[in-house]
């Protein structure tokens, strides 16, 4: 504890006597300062015990003393020490009354107590308090280090940190999810800070913020990002009922250093695991499942023992986020690494559920193998849904003719497969990715492509250009009013070449329809007896028709 007015009054060598402000003696004293100025306020910082002999003060003037004391109280001076037996034999009643009006502690300093003795007492007490804080900080550092090295790791560290700060502590992973908290009830309180944690993660590390939480925002919570790179690898939250003291601050800084070291060490291991995962993926795609299983070992072997799905995600090469770009929370700065954010979300979800996941980033492409029906696949769907929602809120177009925003990930997801069919699953993921890109969707699953109509696949500028070119001569013929060849061709193809049925649909004689089909062949220079020609014409008609055609 820092020195207080009460501790100085109780100091046996100082012999101080309280003359006013008896109920405010527990106020901390930051320093003791001597001044004989009639207005020492410009030289005060707040928290001082001011010592004076009233050499330049008319301490008997009631109005002057009221103004003097009021200025001291307003500037944050915590107490006034008045030396008796120097310029005044006793403290003038005008000063005593003014101090009582302002409830400012007034201490009588006997002549035999020099001001330097009071200054030394305050300085010694401050030094002792700082020494205790440093000692407590070192002890906390030792305890936190032992906890970090224990089998419980971060959980034990958070427990010791909560005890040292007389509060609670929580750890968030790279996706912003709470992974550990102490005491246990703190997990619920920490979950309320998801928005604040998300905003902190958007800022370059290291970053910090102070927020309030609780029904009346009674908890003061400090948030600290973890990691040495630009992207935060986690966030530490420390909640207390009051601002942290020096010793508590030492403990928090030690925890940040230890957790950062842990995350950086984990990142190094993670990068090694990624290299191993890349080798496993190459073997699977090369049709060598047994070799892949041998290399996977215990790390990824469990992933190959059950059906998995292949996820292929990418952003446009060299694309940079715009001012209207995607963000992690929908507000603030654009996400500088959308694929990294996606990978964090999938890996964090898998880790929380104890399932393996293999993620291999490569430039603007991310490939992931995740258990079918697992948490990582669900997290992918949630991530994509969140991005689609942000687009809708921002008023962006969802027409299939547009591509997904360059700064947002585009994702294709395969059907469930096993190690033997990994290469086929990868092709399915790439096909779904291609469809997602053409349709302007964030996520497309292969089942949606395989089970749906082929017609949405025609929503492509290149297909439309081909269709327009193939039918242009027929449209130009019809524009002259010499016949309705396009409508006749559509009716004939839809009736599978049945003359009577197609003619009835058009309301013409079958001989008229036969004549029109001969004109189609003449204009196009192609035979309708060729099934490939009929297929191309039908697809061209569908690609250029309206939804009601």
C-alpha positions in Angstrom: 0.0 0.0 0.0 1.3 3.5 -0.8 1.6 6.0 2.2 -1.6 7.6 3.4 -2.2 10.6 5.6 -3.2 8.2 8.4 0.1 6.4 8.2 1.9 9.8 8.5 -0.2 10.8 11.5 0.5 7.5 13.2 4.3 7.9 12.5 5.6 8.3 16.0 8.6 10.4 15.0 6.6 13.1 13.2 4.1 14.1 16.0 1.5 15.4 13.5 -1.9 16.5 14.8 -5.1 16.4 12.8 -7.0 19.7 12.8 -9.5 19.1 10.0 -10.6 16.4 7.5 -10.4 13.6 9.9 -12.7 11.4 7.7 -10.3 11.6 4.7 -7.1 10.4 6.3 -7.0 7.1 4.3 -6.2 9.1 1.1 -3.0 8.0 -0.5 -0.1 10.5 -0.7 1.9 10.6 -3.9 4.5 13.1 -2.7 5.2 15.7 -0.1 6.0 19.2 -1.4 7.0 22.5 0.3 5.7 25.8 -1.0 5.4 29.3 0.5 3.6 30.7 -2.6 0.2 32.2 -2.2 -0.9 30.1 -5.2 1.2 26.9 -5.6 -1.5 25.2 -7.8 0.4 25.6 -11.1 3.2 23.5 -9.7 1.0 20.7 -8.4 0.1 17.4 -10.2 -2.4 16.1 -7.7 -2.1 13.7 -4.8 0.5 15.8 -2.9 0.7 16.7 0.8 1.5 20.5 0.7 3.7 21.8 3.5 3.9 25.5 4.4 4.8 27.9 7.1 2.5 30.6 5.7 5.4 33.0 5.2 3.5 34.9 2.4 0.0 34.1 3.5 -2.3 36.2 5.7 -3.7 33.1 7.4 -6.0 35.2 9.5 -8.0 36.5 6.6 -11.0 34.3 6.3 -11.8 35.2 2.7 -8.2 34.7 1.6 -8.0 31.3 3.3 -11.3 30.1 1.7 -9.9 31.0 -1.7 -6.5 29.4 -0.9 -8.0 26.1 0.4 -10.5 25.9 -2.4 -7.8 26.1 -5.1 -5.8 23.4 -3.3 -8.7 21.1 -3.0 -9.8 21.6 -6.7 -6.2 20.9 -7.9 -6.2 17.5 -6.2 -3.9 18.3 -3.2 -4.7 15.6 -0.6 -3.7 17.5 2.5 -2.1 20.6 4.0 0.6 20.5 6.6 1.0 23.8 8.6 4.1 24.4 10.6 3.4 26.1 14.0 5.9 28.1 16.0 7.5 29.7 12.9 5.3 32.5 11.5 2.3 31.6 13.6 2.3 30.1 17.1 -0.9 28.2 16.3 -2.9 27.5 13.1 -5.2 30.5 12.6 -8.9 29.7 13.0 -9.6 31.2 9.6 -7.5 28.4 8.0 -9.0 25.7 10.2 -12.5 26.8 9.2 -11.7 27.0 5.5 -10.2 23.5 5.6 -13.3 22.1 7.3 -15.5 23.7 4.7 -13.6 22.0 1.9 -13.1 18.8 4.0 -9.4 19.1 3.2 -7.2 17.3 5.8 -5.2 19.9 7.8 -2.2 18.6 9.8 -0.4 20.6 12.4 3.3 20.2 12.2 5.2 20.9 15.4 8.2 23.2 15.3 10.6 20.3 16.2 9.5 18.3 13.1 11.3 19.6 10.0 9.6 19.4 6.7 12.4 17.2 5.4 11.5 14.6 7.9 8.0 14.4 6.5 9.3 14.3 2.9 11.7 11.5 3.9 8.9 9.5 5.5 6.7 9.8 2.4 9.6 8.9 0.1 10.6 5.9 2.2 7.0 4.7 2.3 6.7 5.0 -1.5 10.0 3.2 -2.0 8.9 0.4 0.3 5.6 0.1 -1.5 7.4 -0.1 -4.9 9.8 -2.7 -3.5 6.9 -4.8 -2.2 5.2 -4.5 -5.6 8.4 -5.5 -7.5 8.9 -8.4 -5.1 5.3 -9.5 -5.4 5.7 -9.1 -9.2 8.7 -11.4 -9.3 7.0 -13.9 -7.1 3.9 -13.8 -9.4 6.2 -14.3 -12.4 7.7 -17.4 -10.8 4.3 -18.8 -10.0 2.9 -18.1 -13.4 5.9 -19.6 -15.1 5.5 -22.8 -13.0 1.8 -22.9 -13.9 2.6 -22.4 -17.6 5.0 -25.3 -17.6 2.5 -27.6 -15.8 0.4 -30.2 -17.4 -2.6 -27.8 -17.3 -0.7 -25.1 -19.1 -2.7 -21.9 -19.8 -5.6 -23.0 -17.6 -3.3 -23.2 -14.5 -1.7 -19.9 -15.5 -5.1 -18.1 -15.7 -6.0 -19.5 -12.3 -2.8 -18.1 -10.7 -3.3 -14.8 -12.5 -6.9 -14.5 -11.3 -5.7 -15.1 -7.7 -2.9 -12.4 -8.0 -5.2 -9.8 -9.4 -8.1 -10.7 -7.1 -10.3 -10.9 -10.2 -10.9 -13.2 -13.1 -9.0 -14.1 -16.3 -9.9 -15.6 -19.7 -8.0 -16.6 -22.8 -9.4 -16.3 -26.4 -8.0 -18.2 -29.3 -7.2 -16.7 -32.8 -10.9 -17.0 -33.8 -12.1 -15.0 -30.7 -13.6 -18.0 -28.9 -13.0 -18.5 -25.2 -10.7 -21.5 -24.6 -10.0 -21.2 -20.9 -11.2 -19.1 -18.0 -10.6 -18.8 -14.2 -12.6 -19.2 -12.1 -15.0 -21.3 -14.1 -17.9 -18.9 -13.8 -15.7 -16.3 -15.6 -16.3 -18.1 -19.0 -19.8 -16.8 -19.1 -18.7 -13.2 -18.4 -15.8 -13.5 -20.9 -18.3 -14.6 -23.6 -20.1 -11.2 -23.3 -16.9 -9.5 -24.6 -17.0 -11.3 -28.0 -17.6 -8.0 -29.8 -14.8 -6.1 -27.9 -12.4 -9.0 -28.5 -13.3 -9.0 -32.2 -12.6 -5.3 -32.6 -9.2 -5.7 -30.8 -8.2 -8.6 -33.1 -8.8 -6.3 -36.1 -6.0 -4.0 -34.9 -2.4 -4.9 -35.5 -0.7 -6.6 -32.6 0.2 -5.7 -30.0 -3.0 -3.9 -29.0 -4.9 -3.4 -25.8 -8.2 -2.0 -24.6 -10.1 -1.3 -21.4 -13.8 -2.1 -21.3 -16.6 -2.7 -18.8 -18.7 -5.8 -18.4 -21.5 -6.9 -16.0 -25.0 -5.8 -15.4 -23.8 -2.4 -14.4 -20.5 -2.5 -16.2 -19.0 -2.9 -12.7 -16.0 -5.0 -13.9 -13.1 -3.2 -15.3 -11.6 -5.5 -18.0 -8.3 -5.1 -19.7 -7.9 -6.9 -23.1 -4.4 -7.6 -24.4 -3.6 -9.2 -27.8 -1.1 -12.0 -27.9 1.5 -12.7 -30.5 4.4 -11.0 -32.2 3.1 -10.9 -35.8 0.6 -8.5 -37.4 -2.3 -10.8 -36.7 -3.2 -11.5 -33.1 -2.8 -15.2 -32.1 -5.0 -14.8 -29.1 -6.4 -12.3 -26.5 -6.0 -12.2 -22.7 -8.8 -10.7 -20.6 -8.3 -9.7 -17.0 -11.3 -8.5 -15.0 -11.1 -6.6 -11.7 -13.2 -4.4 -9.6 -10.7 -1.5 -9.7 -7.7 -0.4 -11.7 -4.6 -2.7 -11.4 -1.9 -1.8 -8.9 1.8 -2.1 -9.6 2.1 -5.7 -8.4 -1.0 -6.7 -10.3 0.4 -5.0 -13.4 3.6 -7.0 -13.1 1.6 -10.2 -12.9 -0.4 -9.3 -16.0 2.7 -8.4 -18.0 4.3 -11.7 -17.0 1.2 -13.6 -18.1 1.2 -11.8 -21.5 4.9 -12.7 -22.0 4.3 -16.3 -21.1 1.2 -16.7 -23.2 2.8 -15.0 -26.2 5.8 -17.3 -25.9 3.4 -20.2 -25.8 1.5 -19.0 -28.8 4.7 -18.4 -30.8 6.1 -21.8 -29.8 2.7 -23.3 -30.9 2.9 -21.4 -34.2 6.4 -22.9 -34.9 5.0 -26.3 -34.2 1.9 -25.5 -36.2 4.0 -24.5 -39.2 5.9 -27.8 -39.0 2.6 -29.6 -38.8 1.5 -27.7 -41.9 4.5 -28.9 -43.8 3.7 -32.5 -42.8 0.1 -32.0 -43.7 1.1 -30.7 -47.2 3.1 -33.8 -47.7 0.2 -36.0 -46.7 -2.1 -34.1 -49.1 0.3 -34.5 -52.0 0.4 -38.2 -51.4 -3.4 -38.5 -51.3 -3.8 -36.6 -54.5 -1.1 -38.7 -56.1 -3.1 -41.8 -55.3 -0.8 -43.1 -52.6 -3.2 -43.4 -49.6 -1.0 -46.0 -47.8 2.1 -43.8 -47.9 0.0 -40.9 -46.8 -1.3 -42.8 -43.9 2.2 -43.8 -42.9 3.4 -40.2 -43.0 0.3 -38.9 -41.2 1.1 -41.0 -38.2 -0.9 -40.1 -35.0 -1.1 -36.4 -36.0 -3.4 -36.8 -39.0 -4.0 -40.6 -39.1 -7.4 -40.3 -37.4 -8.6 -38.0 -40.1 -8.0 -40.8 -42.7 -9.9 -43.4 -40.7 -13.3 -41.9 -41.4 -15.0 -40.1 -44.3 -13.7 -36.6 -44.8 -14.5 -33.7 -47.0 -12.1 -31.6 -49.1 -12.5 -27.8 -48.9 -10.9 -25.5 -51.5 -10.9 -21.8 -50.9 -9.2 -18.9 -52.6 -9.1 -15.2 -53.1 -8.2 -13.4 -56.3 -4.4 -13.3 -56.8 -3.0 -10.0 -55.7 -6.4 -8.7 -54.5 -6.3 -6.0 -51.9 -9.2 -5.2 -49.5 -11.0 -2.1 -50.4 -12.6 0.4 -48.0 -15.9 -1.5 -48.5 -14.2 -4.9 -48.0 -15.0 -7.8 -45.7 -14.1 -7.4 -42.0 -14.0 -10.0 -39.2 -16.9 -8.4 -37.4 -18.7 -6.5 -40.1 -17.2 -3.1 -38.9 -13.9 -1.5 -38.8 -10.9 -2.2 -41.0 -11.0 -4.8 -43.8 -9.7 -8.2 -43.0 -6.0 -8.3 -44.2 -6.0 -12.1 -44.4 -9.4 -13.6 -45.2 -8.0 -17.1 -45.8 -6.1 -16.9 -42.5 -9.3 -15.9 -40.8 -11.1 -18.8 -42.4 -8.4 -21.3 -41.4 -8.4 -19.9 -37.8 -12.1 -20.4 -37.6 -12.0 -24.0 -38.9 -8.9 -25.0 -36.8 -10.3 -23.5 -33.6 -13.7 -25.2 -34.0 -11.9 -28.5 -34.6 -9.6 -28.0 -31.6 -12.6 -27.3 -29.3 -14.2 -30.5 -30.4 -11.1 -32.7 -30.3 -11.2 -33.5 -34.0 -8.3 -33.5 -36.5 -8.1 -31.1 -39.4 -5.5 -30.7 -42.1 -5.1 -27.2 -43.5 -2.6 -26.4 -46.2 -2.3 -22.7 -47.3 -0.5 -21.9 -50.6 -0.6 -18.3 -51.7 -4.1 -17.4 -52.6 -5.4 -21.0 -52.2 -6.3 -22.9 -49.0 -7.0 -26.6 -49.0 -8.5 -28.3 -46.0 -9.4 -31.9 -45.1 -12.0 -32.1 -42.3 -14.1 -34.9 -40.9 -17.5 -35.2 -42.6 -20.2 -33.9 -40.2 -17.6 -32.4 -37.9 -17.2 -29.0 -36.2 -14.8 -27.7 -38.9 -17.3 -28.2 -41.7 -20.0 -26.6 -39.6 -17.7 -23.7 -38.9 -17.1 -23.3 -42.6 -20.8 -23.1 -43.3 -21.3 -20.5 -40.5 -18.3 -18.4 -41.7 -19.8 -18.4 -45.3 -23.3 -17.5 -44.0 -21.8 -14.6 -42.1 -20.1 -13.2 -45.2 -23.3 -13.7 -47.2 -25.2 -11.8 -44.6 -22.7 -8.9 -44.6 -23.1 -8.7 -48.4 -26.9 -8.5 -48.0 -26.7 -5.8 -45.4 -24.3 -3.8 -47.5 -26.7 -4.1 -50.4 -24.4 -6.1 -52.7 -25.7 -8.0 -55.7 -26.2 -11.7 -55.5 -26.9 -12.2 -59.2 -25.1 -15.3 -60.6 -23.4 -13.2 -63.3 -21.1 -11.6 -60.8 -18.1 -13.1 -59.1 -17.5 -13.0 -55.4 -15.8 -10.0 -54.0 -12.0 -10.2 -54.6 -11.2 -9.6 -51.0 -13.5 -12.3 -49.7 -12.9 -16.1 -49.8 -14.7 -18.3 -52.3 -15.2 -21.8 -51.1 -15.9 -25.2 -52.7 -16.7 -28.2 -50.6 -16.6 -31.8 -51.9 -18.8 -34.8 -51.1 -17.7 -37.1 -48.3 -14.8 -39.4 -49.4 -12.1 -41.7 -48.1 -8.3 -41.7 -48.7 -8.6 -43.8 -51.9 -11.0 -41.2 -53.5 -9.1 -38.1 -52.2 -8.1 -37.0 -55.7 -11.7 -37.2 -56.9 -12.9 -35.3 -53.8 -10.3 -32.6 -54.6 -11.7 -32.3 -58.1 -15.2 -32.0 -56.7 -14.1 -29.2 -54.4 -12.5 -27.4 -57.3 -15.6 -27.8 -59.5 -17.7 -26.4 -56.6 -15.3 -23.6 -56.2 -15.6 -22.7 -59.9 -19.4 -22.7 -59.7 -19.2 -20.5 -56.5 -17.0 -18.1 -58.4 -19.3 -17.9 -61.4 -22.5 -17.6 -59.2 -21.0 -14.9 -56.9 -21.5 -17.2 -53.9 -19.1 -17.6 -50.9 -19.7 -21.3 -50.5 -21.0 -24.0 -52.9 -21.1 -27.7 -52.0 -20.6 -30.4 -54.6 -23.9 -32.0 -53.7 -25.6 -28.8 -54.7 -24.0 -28.9 -58.2 -24.5 -32.6 -58.7 -28.1 -32.7 -57.5 -29.3 -29.5 -59.2 -30.0 -28.5 -62.8 -27.3 -28.0 -65.3 -28.9 -24.7 -66.3 -27.4 -22.6 -63.6 -24.0 -23.6 -64.9 -24.9 -21.7 -68.1 -24.9 -18.4 -66.2 -21.5 -17.5 -67.6 -20.5 -14.7 -69.9 -18.5 -17.0 -72.2 -21.5 -19.4 -72.5 -23.8 -16.5 -73.3 -21.4 -15.2 -75.9 -21.3 -18.6 -77.6 -25.1 -18.9 -77.5 -25.6 -15.4 -78.9 -23.2 -16.1 -81.8 -24.8 -19.4 -82.6 -28.4 -18.0 -82.8 -27.5 -14.6 -84.2 -28.3 -15.5 -87.8 -31.7 -16.9 -86.9 -32.6 -13.8 -84.8 -31.6 -11.6 -87.8 -33.8 -13.7 -90.1 -36.8 -13.4 -87.8 -36.2 -9.6 -87.4 -37.0 -9.2 -91.1 -40.5 -10.6 -90.6 -39.9 -13.6 -92.9 -40.7 -16.3 -90.3 -40.4 -17.3 -86.6 -37.4 -19.6 -86.8 -36.2 -19.3 -83.2 -39.6 -20.1 -81.7 -40.1 -22.9 -84.1 -36.7 -24.4 -83.3 -37.5 -24.2 -79.6 -40.8 -25.9 -80.0 -39.4 -28.7 -82.3 -36.5 -29.4 -79.9 -38.8 -29.4 -76.8 -41.0 -32.0 -78.5 -38.0 -34.2 -79.4 -38.5 -33.7 -83.1 -42.2 -34.8 -83.1 -43.6 -32.7 -86.0 -47.3 -32.9 -85.2 -46.9 -32.1 -81.5 -44.5 -29.2 -82.2 -46.7 -27.8 -85.0 -49.8 -28.0 -82.7 -47.9 -26.0 -80.1 -47.0 -23.3 -82.7 -50.5 -23.4 -84.3 -49.1 -24.1 -87.8 -49.3 -26.9 -90.3 -46.6 -29.6 -89.9 -45.4 -28.9 -93.5 -44.8 -25.3 -92.5 -42.8 -26.4 -89.5 -40.8 -28.8 -91.8 -40.0 -25.9 -94.2 -38.9 -23.7 -91.2 -36.5 -26.4 -89.9 -35.0 -26.7 -93.5 -34.4 -23.0 -93.4 -32.7 -23.3 -90.0 -30.3 -25.9 -91.5 -29.6 -23.7 -94.5 -29.0 -20.6 -92.4 -26.8 -22.3 -89.9 -25.1 -24.7 -92.3 -25.6 -27.6 -89.9 -27.8 -30.7 -89.9 -30.5 -31.1 -87.3 -30.1 -34.9 -87.7 -26.8 -34.5 -85.7 -27.5 -35.0 -82.0 -24.5 -32.8 -81.0 -26.0 -30.0 -83.1 -29.4 -30.4 -81.5 -27.8 -30.4 -78.0 -25.8 -27.2 -78.7 -28.9 -25.5 -80.1 -31.0 -26.4 -77.1 -28.4 -25.2 -74.6 -28.0 -22.0 -76.6 -31.7 -21.5 -76.5 -31.8 -22.1 -72.7 -28.8 -19.9 -72.1 -30.4 -16.9 -73.8 -34.0 -17.5 -72.7 -35.8 -15.8 -69.8 -36.8 -17.8 -66.8 -40.4 -18.1 -68.1 -39.4 -19.4 -71.5 
